[in-house]
């Protein structure tokens, strides 16, 4: 088994709306997509962010563009204006 950093297989875009953050992973090719599809689960994303995400993590597969989209609820400390975090925007979670 080979261990690779996720950045070796895909790029990421992230954003936010209120207290919801979304992350999208875009694989470089079909083989990379199959690897991230198998390995990057909603449970693993939730574990990675730990207490930063108080709500659910939902994964959506977008195979036609080799992408996985994750929606993280209750993830930004109440959202931009309400959050006490130093950086309260979902764009930094990517």
C-alpha positions, 0 to 999 in steps of 0.5 A: 500500500502506498500512502499519498497526501490528498493534494497529490490526487486532487484539487479543492474548492471551498465556500460558505453560506451562513453556518454551512461550509462546502468542500469539493474535491476535484480528481486529476483523472479517473483513477484518482477519482476512484481512489478518493471515492473509496477513501474520502468518506463523510465520516473521515471528513467529519473526523478530520475537522473534529469539533470544528463541525458540530453538525452533519457532513454529507457527501455527494458524488459528481462522477462526470467531473471526477468530484466529491462535494461535502456539505458541512452543517454547523461548521462555522461557529454560527456563520460570518457575523456571529462567529467568534473564530479568528477566521470564520469563513468556509473558504479556509477549510479547503 
